[in-house]
Structures are given as C-alpha cells and as structure tokens.
Amino acid sequence: MNFDNLESFLAVVQHGSFRKAAEKLNKAQPAISYAIKNLETELGLDLFDRTHYKPELTQAAQVLLEKISQLVDQKNSLIDSARYLAEGGDFQVRLSITALFPVHLISAKLKQFTLEHTFTDLKINVDVLSTLFRLKNDEADIGISELLQWPYEKFDAIELCKIKMIPVISSNHPTYTENPDKIFFDHEIKHIPQVVIQSTLPEAKDINAGILSENLKWRVSDFKTKETMILESLGWGFMPDHMVNQMLETQKLKVLKLQTRPIYDYPLYVLKRKKPKKWGPSLESLWSLLIQAKV
C-alpha cells in the first residue's frame, strides 16, 4: 500500500479540499486527485462524495479513517525512530535502583526523560544489594546504590541523598512493651530474630549491611515482607526512614534503642562507568537529570 496515497487522503480530510491538501503537501492538485483515485481503486470503494462543493467522506471512508490515521502514524514513528538510532540515539536505557532508594525523589526527572526521549525504552530494575553487580556485569547502564565491597576506581559515583536507617520493632512486641525506654546491648536481643534483606543475585548473597553478627536472622528478599514480619511481632530490623516514618507517627512501630548500632545515616549514590561500552545522548541526558535530583 502506497503511504503517499494515504497521506494525501488524510490531508484532504484535514484541510477540507483537494486544493488546500495540495498546498500543504507542496504538490500539484492533479497529483492529489490521482493519489486519491489510486487509493480508491486499491481499496475497492469510494472515499469521497464529489457531488458537493467540498469533498465529503463517504460512510465507508468514515469507518476507515481511524485505521488509515494509525497506519500513517506508525509509519512516521518508524521513520523517526530509525533516524534517531542512525544518529546514535540509545534504543534502551537500563537503570538499576536499590530498593532502599525513595523513588519519588527522581519521579519528576524520569517523567522529563520520557518526554524528551520518546524513542528510548527505559528499563528499571529495583533490587537490594545488586546494583553494583549489575553495573559490573554490564546489566545496567546507570545505577543508584549504596557502596559496599566494591572497587570504585572505574566508576563515577556522586552522592545523591542520605536516608536514615532506623532499628524498628512492633509496638506490640513483648521486648518493647516490657522495656519501652531500655537501651539494649546486642546480646540482650540476640534471641529476637533480626529480619534482614538478602539480594536475589547469587553474587551478592554474602553481602551484609546493618546486621548484628551474633543475632538470630530471618532473611527475606523485599522490604514489604520485612515490614510485615516486623509489624506482626516476628522480629525487628533496620528500615529506611521514608518507609517507616508514618508507622512511627501512628505508633504501629517503635524505635528499638540499641547501644552499639543506633539510627544512622546511609548515603546513596548515582553511578556509571567512567568508560562505558556505549553512551549515547539518552544515557547522558538521564545521568544529567539524576545528578540534578541530588538533595
């Protein structure tokens, strides 16, 4: 099917006459008429009622109008996408984010990115303690992560924000209800399970953060499960402030006061390779936008 014929048809519909369509497309009016006639022959039906002063769509053409518009839009989108890629544009950007990170801090920047790079797919992975490995294994282009057990000389790392890690326990847990003001030493709570997050990546399974070494541990793979277990008085654990502030305000959770590991600041960084294998305009744009989100 000839797309020039389809575009001529849409131009006549949009501008109301063969003459105006010809002017818009910078063609002679007979060329527009010829294109419409060819399209009608190809489809086997009349598209315009020519008995009036201005061409009017036939009932059949009204049914086909939306489909023709979609075909032309898809063709134009294909051409634009191909041109973007031919000029070095990135067809996909892979962003890996630690589950600790409050994503709302960058939501506006991500929206801006998608509006400015309509031909680039944005693939976001959210996990714990895995972003650095994804960067190392070329499974991510940009990461937002904590820095743990890592050779950083090949990476650019810019601090994006600090979150507070708070040791919390259910307000109904006997340890809290019996001693609400007590400051605990590690050995005094080693029998209470510490609910900890473990990465789903095999390479990161031995990385620990904020874990009291001698305590009984229950390992989960996501913060929602961890939160539920703590709320149900099945254990205690460190949680990022943005996830638990509301539950602390409503007193569903309480701060577990620890002698050796109280509330602490935990910096998170945006990272990329200093010499990436590929780095097009979309990646550069996303990197710049993320840096602007620094708080």
C-alpha positions in Angstrom: 0.0 0.0 0.0 1.4 3.4 -1.0 1.7 5.7 2.0 1.8 8.8 -0.2 -1.8 7.9 -1.2 -2.8 7.5 2.5 -1.2 10.8 3.4 -2.9 12.6 0.5 -6.2 11.2 1.7 -5.6 12.4 5.3 -4.5 15.9 4.0 -7.8 16.3 2.1 -9.8 15.3 5.2 -7.8 17.6 7.4 -7.8 20.7 5.1 -11.3 20.2 3.5 -10.3 20.4 -0.2 -8.0 18.9 -2.8 -6.5 22.3 -3.5 -5.6 23.0 0.2 -4.2 19.5 0.6 -2.0 20.0 -2.5 -0.7 23.3 -1.0 0.0 21.6 2.4 1.9 18.8 0.8 3.6 21.0 -1.8 2.1 19.0 -4.7 0.0 19.8 -7.7 -3.7 19.4 -7.3 -3.9 16.7 -10.0 -1.3 14.7 -8.1 -3.6 14.7 -5.1 -6.6 13.7 -7.2 -4.5 10.9 -8.8 -3.4 9.6 -5.4 -6.9 9.5 -4.0 -8.2 7.7 -7.1 -5.4 5.1 -6.8 -6.3 4.6 -3.2 -9.9 4.1 -4.0 -9.0 1.6 -6.7 -6.8 -0.3 -4.3 -9.5 -0.4 -1.6 -12.3 -1.1 -4.0 -14.6 1.7 -2.7 -15.2 5.4 -3.0 -13.7 7.6 -0.2 -15.2 10.9 -1.1 -18.6 12.1 -2.3 -17.7 14.5 -5.0 -21.3 15.8 -5.8 -20.9 18.6 -3.2 -18.9 21.8 -3.3 -16.4 20.4 -0.9 -15.5 16.7 -0.9 -17.3 14.8 1.8 -16.3 11.5 3.3 -18.4 8.5 2.3 -19.7 6.3 5.1 -17.1 3.7 4.2 -14.3 6.3 4.5 -15.5 7.4 7.9 -15.1 3.8 9.1 -11.6 3.5 7.6 -10.4 7.0 8.7 -9.1 6.0 12.1 -7.2 2.9 10.8 -5.6 4.9 8.0 -4.5 7.6 10.5 -3.0 4.8 12.7 -1.1 3.4 9.7 0.4 6.7 8.8 1.3 7.5 12.4 3.0 4.1 12.7 5.0 4.7 9.5 6.1 8.2 10.7 7.0 6.8 14.1 9.1 4.1 12.4 11.0 6.6 10.3 11.6 8.9 13.3 12.8 6.0 15.4 15.2 4.8 12.6 16.5 8.3 12.1 17.1 8.7 15.9 19.0 5.4 16.1 21.0 6.2 12.9 22.1 9.4 14.6 23.5 7.5 17.6 20.5 7.5 19.9 20.0 4.9 22.6 17.2 2.5 21.9 17.2 1.3 25.6 18.5 2.7 28.9 18.9 0.4 31.8 18.6 1.9 35.3 19.2 -0.3 38.4 18.0 1.1 41.7 18.5 -0.1 45.2 15.2 -0.9 46.9 16.3 1.5 49.7 16.0 4.5 47.5 12.9 6.8 47.7 12.0 6.8 44.0 9.7 9.8 44.4 12.9 11.9 44.6 13.5 11.2 40.9 10.0 10.7 39.5 9.8 14.2 38.0 13.2 13.7 36.3 12.1 10.3 34.9 8.9 11.9 33.5 11.0 14.6 31.9 13.3 12.0 30.4 10.5 10.1 28.8 9.0 13.2 27.3 12.4 14.2 25.8 13.4 10.7 24.6 10.2 9.2 23.2 12.1 6.6 21.1 14.1 5.2 24.1 12.8 2.4 26.2 13.6 2.9 29.9 14.2 -0.4 31.8 14.2 -0.1 35.6 15.3 -2.8 37.9 14.7 -2.5 41.6 16.5 -4.9 44.0 18.7 -4.9 47.1 22.5 -5.0 47.2 22.6 -5.9 43.5 23.0 -2.7 41.5 26.8 -2.7 41.7 27.0 -6.2 40.3 24.6 -5.3 37.5 26.9 -2.3 36.6 29.9 -4.6 36.7 28.3 -7.3 34.6 27.0 -4.7 32.1 23.4 -5.5 33.0 22.8 -1.8 33.8 24.0 1.5 32.4 23.3 3.7 35.4 22.8 2.7 39.0 21.5 4.2 42.2 23.1 2.3 45.1 24.8 2.1 48.4 28.6 1.5 48.2 29.6 -1.9 49.6 32.6 -4.1 49.0 33.4 -2.6 45.6 36.5 -1.3 43.6 35.3 2.1 42.6 38.2 3.4 40.5 36.5 2.5 37.2 33.2 4.2 38.2 31.9 7.7 38.7 30.0 7.9 41.9 28.1 11.0 43.1 26.2 11.1 46.3 22.5 11.6 45.6 20.9 11.6 49.1 21.2 10.3 52.6 18.5 8.2 54.2 18.3 7.2 57.9 18.3 3.6 58.8 16.2 3.1 61.9 16.0 -0.1 64.0 12.3 -0.7 64.5 10.1 -3.1 66.3 6.4 -3.6 66.7 4.8 -1.6 69.4 3.1 -4.9 70.5 6.3 -6.9 70.7 6.9 -8.0 74.3 10.5 -6.8 74.2 9.2 -3.2 73.7 6.1 -3.4 75.9 8.1 -4.7 78.8 11.0 -2.3 78.4 9.9 0.8 76.4 12.8 3.0 77.5 15.6 0.4 77.7 18.7 0.8 75.6 19.7 -2.7 74.6 23.1 -4.3 74.1 23.4 -6.8 71.3 23.5 -9.9 73.5 20.2 -8.8 75.1 18.3 -9.2 71.9 20.2 -11.9 70.1 17.3 -14.3 70.7 14.9 -12.0 68.8 15.1 -12.6 65.0 16.6 -9.7 63.1 14.7 -9.6 59.8 17.3 -8.8 57.1 17.2 -8.3 53.3 19.2 -10.6 51.1 19.8 -9.9 47.4 18.3 -12.1 44.8 21.6 -12.2 42.9 23.9 -15.1 43.8 27.0 -12.9 43.6 25.6 -10.6 46.4 24.3 -13.2 48.8 27.2 -12.8 51.2 27.0 -9.0 51.4 25.6 -7.8 54.7 24.7 -4.4 55.8 23.4 -3.3 59.3 23.4 -6.9 60.5 24.3 -7.7 64.1 26.6 -10.7 63.7 25.5 -12.8 66.6 21.8 -12.3 66.3 19.3 -14.8 65.1 18.5 -13.8 61.5 15.5 -14.3 59.3 16.3 -13.4 55.6 13.8 -12.1 53.1 14.1 -10.7 49.6 12.0 -7.5 49.8 11.1 -4.7 52.2 7.3 -5.3 52.1 7.8 -8.8 53.5 10.3 -7.4 56.1 7.8 -4.7 57.1 5.0 -7.2 57.5 7.1 -9.6 59.7 8.2 -6.7 61.9 4.6 -5.4 62.3 3.4 -8.9 63.2 6.0 -9.0 66.1 8.0 -11.7 64.3 11.3 -9.8 64.7 12.9 -6.4 64.4 15.0 -4.8 61.7 16.6 -1.7 60.2 14.3 0.1 57.9 14.8 3.3 55.8 13.1 6.3 57.3 10.9 7.1 54.3 9.3 3.7 54.6 8.5 3.8 58.3 8.0 7.4 59.3 4.2 7.2 59.1 4.1 4.0 61.1 6.3 5.6 63.7 3.9 8.5 63.9 0.9 6.3 64.3 3.0 4.2 66.8 2.5 0.9 65.0 6.3 0.7 65.1 8.7 1.9 67.7 12.4 2.7 67.6 14.4 -0.2 69.1 17.1 1.6 71.1 20.5 -0.1 70.5 23.7 0.6 72.3 26.1 -0.3 69.5 24.0 0.4 66.4 21.5 3.3 66.8 19.9 5.2 64.0 22.5 6.0 61.3 22.7 7.9 58.0 23.1 5.8 54.9 24.3 7.6 51.8 23.1 6.5 48.3 24.9 7.3 45.1 24.3 7.5 41.4 26.9 5.6 39.5 28.1 4.9 35.9 31.2 3.5 34.3 34.0 6.1 33.5 34.4 4.4 30.2 31.1 2.8 29.3 30.8 0.4 26.3 28.0 2.6 24.9 27.0 6.0 25.9 24.5 7.9 23.7 22.5 11.1 24.1 19.7 9.4 26.1 22.1 8.0 28.7 23.9 11.3 29.0 20.5 13.0 29.5 19.4 10.6 32.2 22.7 10.9 34.0 22.4 14.7 34.0 18.8 14.6 35.2 19.6 12.3 38.1 22.5 14.4 39.2 20.1 17.4 39.2 17.9 15.5 41.6 20.6 15.5 44.3 19.3 16.5 47.7 
